[in-house]
Amino acid sequence: MDPEIKDEPNAVQMPKALREIEYQDVTFGYGEDKILNGLNLKVQHGEKIALVGPSGSGKTTISALLPRFYEVDSGGYHD
């Protein structure tokens, strides 16, 4: 067994760590049910945050928008 980890020949290089993530005036909903309305949030590299709120308030949705599992209705985000 070869313990060395090797990349596939066509492997894509992962980008370096993000410096920050910023959501700007983001609005998002599932159909007619608006979950986020005008969200503004900036998180610096290495910063730890906690998203706190009742069930259905958008905590999981905020994290699902970053890898673009969903597209925002308006506003934007960048890294």
Phi and psi in degrees as GROMACS dihedral restraints (atoms count N, CA, C in turn):
[ dihedral_restraints ]
;  ai    aj    ak    al  type     phi  dphi    fc
    3     4     5     6     1   -91.3    20    10
    4     5     6     7     1   111.7    20    10
    6     7     8     9     1   -77.0    20    10
    7     8     9    10     1    -8.4    20    10
    9    10    11    12     1   -74.4    20    10
   10    11    12    13     1   137.1    20    10
   12    13    14    15     1   -91.6    20    10
   13    14    15    16     1   127.3    20    10
   15    16    17    18     1  -123.7    20    10
   16    17    18    19     1   142.1    20    10
   18    19    20    21     1   -76.6    20    10
   19    20    21    22     1   150.3    20    10
   21    22    23    24     1   -66.0    20    10
   22    23    24    25     1   153.9    20    10
   24    25    26    27     1   -57.7    20    10
   25    26    27    28     1   -32.3    20    10
   27    28    29    30     1  -102.8    20    10
   28    29    30    31     1    21.9    20    10
   30    31    32    33     1   -63.9    20    10
   31    32    33    34     1   140.8    20    10
   33    34    35    36     1   -93.7    20    10
   34    35    36    37     1   132.7    20    10
   36    37    38    39     1   -67.3    20    10
   37    38    39    40     1   135.1    20    10
   39    40    41    42     1   -77.5    20    10
   40    41    42    43     1   142.8    20    10
   42    43    44    45     1   -68.2    20    10
   43    44    45    46     1   157.9    20    10
   45    46    47    48     1   -64.8    20    10
   46    47    48    49     1   166.7    20    10
   48    49    50    51     1   -55.8    20    10
   49    50    51    52     1   142.9    20    10
   51    52    53    54     1   -69.9    20    10
   52    53    54    55     1   144.9    20    10
   54    55    56    57     1   -83.1    20    10
   55    56    57    58     1   -36.3    20    10
   57    58    59    60     1  -162.3    20    10
   58    59    60    61     1   161.0    20    10
   60    61    62    63     1  -126.7    20    10
   61    62    63    64     1   133.4    20    10
   63    64    65    66     1  -136.1    20    10
   64    65    66    67     1   127.9    20    10
   66    67    68    69     1   -99.6    20    10
   67    68    69    70     1   132.5    20    10
   69    70    71    72     1  -124.2    20    10
   70    71    72    73     1   111.7    20    10
   72    73    74    75     1    48.9    20    10
   73    74    75    76     1    46.1    20    10
   75    76    77    78     1   -80.1    20    10
   76    77    78    79     1   131.0    20    10
   78    79    80    81     1  -120.6    20    10
   79    80    81    82     1   134.6    20    10
   81    82    83    84     1  -152.6    20    10
   82    83    84    85     1   144.0    20    10
   84    85    86    87     1  -150.4    20    10
   85    86    87    88     1   159.9    20    10
   87    88    89    90     1   -97.7    20    10
   88    89    90    91     1    98.8    20    10
   90    91    92    93     1    68.9    20    10
   91    92    93    94     1  -130.5    20    10
   93    94    95    96     1   -82.1    20    10
   94    95    96    97     1   -11.0    20    10
   96    97    98    99     1   -85.5    20    10
   97    98    99   100     1    97.9    20    10
   99   100   101   102     1   -73.5    20    10
  100   101   102   103     1   126.7    20    10
  102   103   104   105     1  -102.0    20    10
  103   104   105   106     1   -44.1    20    10
  105   106   107   108     1  -118.4    20    10
  106   107   108   109     1   136.8    20    10
  108   109   110   111     1  -139.4    20    10
  109   110   111   112     1    98.9    20    10
  111   112   113   114     1    77.5    20    10
  112   113   114   115     1    34.2    20    10
  114   115   116   117     1   -68.1    20    10
  115   116   117   118     1   128.9    20    10
  117   118   119   120     1  -124.9    20    10
  118   119   120   121     1   124.3    20    10
  120   121   122   123     1  -153.5    20    10
  121   122   123   124     1   132.7    20    10
  123   124   125   126     1  -128.5    20    10
  124   125   126   127     1   127.9    20    10
  126   127   128   129     1  -124.9    20    10
  127   128   129   130     1   121.4    20    10
  129   130   131   132     1   -80.4    20    10
  130   131   132   133     1   155.6    20    10
  132   133   134   135     1   -55.6    20    10
  133   134   135   136     1   130.0    20    10
  135   136   137   138     1    85.3    20    10
  136   137   138   139     1   -11.2    20    10
  138   139   140   141     1   -76.8    20    10
  139   140   141   142     1   142.0    20    10
  141   142   143   144     1  -110.6    20    10
  142   143   144   145     1   135.3    20    10
  144   145   146   147     1  -130.1    20    10
  145   146   147   148     1   164.2    20    10
  147   148   149   150     1  -126.8    20    10
  148   149   150   151     1   130.7    20    10
  150   151   152   153     1   -99.5    20    10
  151   152   153   154     1   115.5    20    10
  153   154   155   156     1  -123.0    20    10
  154   155   156   157     1   134.9    20    10
  156   157   158   159     1   172.8    20    10
  157   158   159   160     1   170.4    20    10
  159   160   161   162     1   -69.8    20    10
  160   161   162   163     1   165.0    20    10
  162   163   164   165     1   -55.6    20    10
  163   164   165   166     1   134.1    20    10
  165   166   167   168     1    84.5    20    10
  166   167   168   169     1     8.5    20    10
  168   169   170   171     1   -89.4    20    10
  169   170   171   172     1    -4.4    20    10
  171   172   173   174     1   110.4    20    10
  172   173   174   175     1     6.9    20    10
  174   175   176   177     1   -59.7    20    10
  175   176   177   178     1   -52.3    20    10
  177   178   179   180     1   -68.2    20    10
  178   179   180   181     1   -36.0    20    10
  180   181   182   183     1   -60.5    20    10
  181   182   183   184     1   -41.5    20    10
  183   184   185   186     1   -57.0    20    10
  184   185   186   187     1   -46.3    20    10
  186   187   188   189     1   -73.0    20    10
  187   188   189   190     1   -28.1    20    10
  189   190   191   192     1   -74.6    20    10
  190   191   192   193     1   -20.9    20    10
  192   193   194   195     1   -75.4    20    10
  193   194   195   196     1   -30.6    20    10
  195   196   197   198     1   -60.1    20    10
  196   197   198   199     1   -50.5    20    10
  198   199   200   201     1   -80.3    20    10
  199   200   201   202     1     9.9    20    10
  201   202   203   204     1    63.4    20    10
  202   203   204   205     1    39.3    20    10
  204   205   206   207     1   -63.3    20    10
  205   206   207   208     1   -28.3    20    10
  207   208   209   210     1  -134.7    20    10
  208   209   210   211     1   155.9    20    10
  210   211   212   213     1   -99.6    20    10
  211   212   213   214     1   140.9    20    10
  213   214   215   216     1   -69.5    20    10
  214   215   216   217     1   153.8    20    10
  216   217   218   219     1   -76.8    20    10
  217   218   219   220     1   -38.7    20    10
  219   220   221   222     1  -156.5    20    10
  220   221   222   223     1   167.4    20    10
  222   223   224   225     1    83.3    20    10
  223   224   225   226     1  -163.3    20    10
  225   226   227   228     1  -167.0    20    10
  226   227   228   229     1   178.1    20    10
  228   229   230   231     1  -149.7    20    10
  229   230   231   232     1   153.2    20    10
  231   232   233   234     1  -151.4    20    10
  232   233   234   235     1   165.4    20    10
